[in-house]
Amino acid sequence: MASITFESNGRRTIQFVGKDGKRRSVRLGKVNSNTAEAIKVKVERLVASSITGHSLDSETARWVTGLESPLYTKLASVGLVPQRESIVLGPFLSAYIDGRVDTKASTRLFLDRVRKHLLAFFKVDRSLRSITPGDADQWRLHLISSGLADNTVRRHCGIAKQFFNAACRKELIAANPFGDLPCSVRGVTSKFYFLSRDDTDKILAACPDAQWRLLFALCRYGGLRCPSEPLALTWQHIDWERNRITVPSPKTEHHLGGESRQIPLFPELLAPLREVFEAAPPGTSFVITRYRDVNSNLRTQLNRIIRNAGLKPWPKLFQNLRSTRETELADQFPQHVVCAWIGNSQIVAAKHYLQVTDDHFAAGAADSAPKKAVRNPVQQPPATDESDLQTTNDENEKTPDLQGFSGDCKNLQSDLMGEVGLEPTTSRV
């Protein structure tokens, strides 16, 4: 058991007997009684754990992890907790990125980019435990002031949250200071662009060779991610008999069943594929062979082709080709089918790909054109003119009476209404 002693100057000290049988003290300084009692309970649990060798309960373990340096140092000096290493930002981030052997090269480049932004703001030797949620807010504002787009800032915040989640799991810090930062990427409709089929034909005509025509067609009419998916495509992936294409997907291959997907051999792809296939030398494996160099900047080349076609390049060149195709297909097929072909989820499609086009507005306006109303006879206004009366019956034609039901009509308006009206009376209690 531990005890609390009160000194004359108002300071409090916790005393306990360690596993070696020696009495030790932890000076708390000037704290109130409730705080001292709470710390005494934790000290007793730490002593029991050191004596029995049993693990700490989760509550005490979290309390120890979240302790600030002065008290933690005092507990470490009496052997209740291990000495805490001074974990600083620079080495921690580098070790984390180096240890992520499950990521692709492009992902590692982005992780390293965020690392550089963090170190530029917090410095290499900044202690992880010293970074607060307020510091994280200031870092986010710094990114915004540096001119980064909103979604880029959100992605950076998401990676920073990922870094510090790893620190939490290693129990290096008690809480993630970046945990509350917004990091979900939002759809930016202002950067949507729908490429019409007429403009597509102009660009195809401006392509320098058959392989560029096929590359562009695969993105525009196949909805492939460029450059990873067209460059991974081989002739074995083309099923001419079943009119299907198996599309390897390097981006999603780490997900279960995401290594590839199948799409129809759309009619728009048939001619470009045939052209390249017939020109390919025997034994050729890859469909696209001329632009496989890592230094080939397909985006720059496509910009040049678009200008040669007499058009102006649009934002997000290749993503909007996928967006255009998914929007087209969504007007013809169920959404789950379209997402299976494009290789995304319905949530992602609705947020980042599906567009509202001019054709949608035109179709909506055509469908909402005023039609001749069919009005309920009860809703017809009372006739005020003889011309409003029906005159279709011949004047000699009479409406047959329903035998047994016809009789003299009595004008109710000529009778006076009684005091109680038409509704039944009720007795008053």
N, C-alpha and C positions, 0 to 999 in steps of 0.2 A: 504494500500500500504506500501511497505517497501522501505527503502532508504539506500544508502551506504555513509558512512562518511570516509574521508581520514584523518589519523592522521599525525602529523609532522614527525614521525619516519618511515613513509611508510606503516604502518599497516592499514588494512581496517576493518570496522565494519558495520554489517547490523543492522539497527534499524527498529522496527515495533511496532504496537500497538496490543496487544493481545485481546482476547475476553472479558477480564475483564476491558478493557479500559486503561490499564497501558502500558507505553512505556518500551520496553525491547530491549536488545542488544545481538548480537552474534558476538564475536570477531573472525575474520578470520585469523588474522596475516598477514604476508607478502605474498600476492597472487596478480596475475596480474588482470587487469581490466576484461578480458573476464571470468575468473573463478569467480570473485566476482559477475558479472552480472548473470551468470548461477545459482549460489547459491541463489541470491536474488529472482529469478523467482520461485525456488523451495520453498523458505521460504514463499513467498506470497501464493502459493497453500496450504501449510501446515496451514497457518493462516486462509485462507478461509475455509478449511475443519474443523478446530477446531471451527470456529464461526457458520457455517451452520450445522455441523453435518453430512455432506455428505462424502461419501467414497472418498479416494484419487484416482486420475486417475492412470492407470497401470504404466505409465512412472515414475511418482513421487514415487509410491510405490516401484518399483524396485530400484530406486535411493536410497531411504531410507534404503532398505534392504542391499544394497551393501556398505553403508557408513562405513568407518573405525571408530575406537573407538573415537578418539579425537573430530571430528566434531559431531558425533552422540551424544556424551556426552554433548556437548554444546547445541545442539538442545533439548535434553531431559531436561536440567537444566532450560530452559525457557518454558517448557511445550508443545513444538511442536510435540514431539514424546514420546512414553512411555519409561520408563527406561528399558534398555536391560539387560536381565539376562545373567550371564556368563555361557554359555553352554559348558561343557567340555566333552571330548570324552567318558570316561568310563561310566558314568551314562546314557549318551544318547544311546550308543550301547546296554546296558543292557535293557533299557526301550523299545527300538525298538524290540529286540528279544522277550521279554516277551509279547509284544503286538501283535505279529504275531500268533494269535490263528488259522489262516487258514493254517498253515504249519504242516507237519508230523514230527514225532520225529526225523527221519533221517535228514530231512532238518534243523531242529533246531540244531542238533549236528554240521552240517557243518557251519551254521551261527555262532555258538559259537566258532568254530575253527578259523574262519576268525577274529572274534572279538579279540581273544587272540593274533593273529599275529599283529593286528593293535595296541593293547595296549602295546605289547612288544617293538614295534618300536617307537610309538609316546608318550607313557606313559598315565596313566589314567587321569591326570589333564590337558591334552593338550586341549586348546580351539579349538573348531571346526573352528572358523573363522580364526585361525592362520595357518591352514594347507593349503598349496599352491599346485598348480600343480607340481611344482618342488619337493615338499616333497613327493607327490604321486609317482613320478618317482623314487625317492630314495627308497621308500618302495618296489616298484616292483623289483628293482635291489637287494634289501636285500633278498627278497624271492628267487630269482634266485640263489644268492650266498649261500643260506642255503641248496641247493641241491634239491629243489622241481622241479618236471617235468614241462615242458612248459605248458601243458594243465592244470595242477594243479594251476600254477601261474595265468593263464588266468581265471580260475574259481574264485580264490581268488579276483582278480581285479574286476570281475563282481559283486561279493557280496559287495565289498567295494563301488563300484559305486552305488549299490542298497541302502546301508546305507545312503550315502550322498545325493542321490536323495530324500530320505525321509526328510532330513534336509532342502533341498531346498524347498520342498513343504510346510513345516512348516514355511518357510521364516526365518529360523535361519541363513542361509548363502545365499549369492547372487548367487554363481555358484558352480558347483560340481568339486572339484579339481581332482577327479578320472575319470572325464568324457571322457578324451581322451586315457585312457589306453586300450590296446587291451585285449578283454575279450571273444571273440568268440573261442570256442573250435575247434581245427583242427583235422582232421582224421590222425591217425598215421599208415600208411600202414606197417611199420616195425613190428608192433605188431599184424598184421593180422595172423591168422592161420586157415587153412582149414582142418577140421578133416574128413578124408576119411571114407567110409563106412566099409572098412576092419578094420581100427583101432577102429571104433565105436563098431563093433562086439566084438573085443578083450576086450574093456572096459566093455561092457555089461556082458560079461562072467566073468569078475573079480569082478562085484558088489556083495556085501555080501548077499543081499536078494532081494526079488521081489520088495519091495518098492523103493530101491535104483535104480533098473533097470528101474522102471517106472519114477522115478524122473529124471534120466539121459535121458531117451527117450523123455520125455516131453520137455526138454531143447534142445536136439539135433534135434529131428524130429518134434516137435511142435513149436519150436522157442519161448518158454515161458521165461519170465524174472525170474531168480532165485535169492532169494527164494520166493519172494512175490507172484508170480502167481501160481506156483505149490501148495504152502501151502494154498492158498485161494480156490483151486478147490474142489468142492464137487461132490458127485455122481449125484446130481440133474442137474449139468452142463453137464453131458454126455448124449447126445441124441443118443441112440443106433439105433433108427429107421431111423432117418434122416442122420446118420453118420456125426454128427457135435458136436463140443465141444464149450460151451460158457466159455470164459476165463475171469474171474474177473481181473481187472487191477488196483490195489491200486495206482500205480504210476500216472496214468492218470485220475483217477476218478474225480478230481476237474475240468477237462475240460468237456465242454458240449458233451455228448455222449461218453465220454471216460471211463465210469465206467466198460465197458466190451467190448469184441469183440468175433466174432465167427471164428473158424477155422475148416477145415474138420477133420474128424476122419481118419487121414492118416493111410494107411495100416501098417506102421511101429509102430504105437501106439496101434494097436488093440490087439496084443498078450500080451504086458505088462499090458494093462488095464484089460484084461480078467483075467490074473493071479492074480492081486491084488483084483479085484472085487470078484472073487470066494473064496478068502481066508478071505475076510472082514467079521467080525461078524455082525449079523443082527442089524439094527439100526445105523450102522456106517454112519456118515455124511461126514467127510473129506476123500478125496482120499488118501492123504499122512498123516499117523497118527504117524509114529515112529520118525520123525525128526522135530517135531514142537517146541521143546524147544528152547528158545531164546539163550541158550548157545551152541546150536549145531552149530559147525563151519563146514558148508557144504564144504567150499572151501578146508579146511585142509583134510577132509575125501576124497574129490574127488582127491586131489593130491596123497593120499595114494593108491587109487584104480587105478589111471593111472599108477603109478610105479609098482603095482602088475601085471598089464597087460603087463609089459615089455616096456612101452612107457615113454616118457619124457613129463612132464607137459608143457603146452604152456602158453603164456601170456594171461591175461584176460580170465580166464577159461570159465566162463559162457557166457560172451558176445560173444566170438568167436564161441560158440555153436549156438547162434542165428544168428551170421554172416554167419556161414557155411550153415545153413538151408535157410536163405534168398537168398544166392547166388545160391543154388540149385534150389529153386523155381523160381528165376528170369529167369533161362534158360528154364522154361516150361510154365510160365504164364505171363500175362501182369503185368507191374510193379505196377499199382494201386491195382490190386488184391492181389499181394504179400504183399504190405505195409498194406493193410487192415487186412491180416492174422497175420502179424508179430506185427502190432501195432505201426508203425512209419510212418513218412512222406517220400516222395520220395527224398527230399533234405537230410534228415538225413541218409536214406538208402545209397545214393550215397556217402556220406561223411564218414560214420562210419561203414558200414556193408558190402556192396557189394565188393567182392574180384575178382581179376583176378587169375584164377587157372591154373595149368599145363594142365588140359584138354582143357581150352580155347586156350592155345598156340598150343596144338596138333591139335585141330580142325582148327585153323587158318592156320597152316602149311599144313594140308591136303587139305584145300580148295584152297590154293594158289599154289598147285603143277602145274608145267608147263603142258599145254595141247597143242594138235596139233593146230597150228594156222591156221585159215582160212583167207587167204589173198585176198584182193581186187585185181581183175585182173589188175586194173590200177597201183597198187603198185608193180606188178611183175617186176623184173629187166629184161632188154632186153636180149634176148638169144644170146649167143656168140659162141655157139657150136651146131653142128647138133644134138647132143644127147639131147639138151634142147628143141628141137622142138617136138610138139605133133605128135604122130605116131599112134593114136588110129583109125583114119579113114582108111578104106581100100583104097588102091591106085586107085582102079577102081571107088570108090565112090566119087561123086562130090557134092559139096554144091550147091543146087538149086539156080538159079538166081531169084531175085525178079523182076518180069516182070514190065517193065516200069521204073525201077530205076537203072538197071545195065547199065554199059557203060564202055568205056575205062577210065582207071585211068590215070590221068596226074600227072607226078612227079613235084610237086611244087618246089622241090629243084633245078630243072634245070633252073628255071626262075630266072632272076636277080631281086633283090629287087629295087624298085624305091627309089627316094630320100625321098619321104614322108612316106614310110613304109605302114603298113596296117591300121593304125588309120586314121580316117577322119581328114582333115585339118580344122583349124579354122582361121578365119580372124583376123588379128592384128589391133588393133585400135591405 
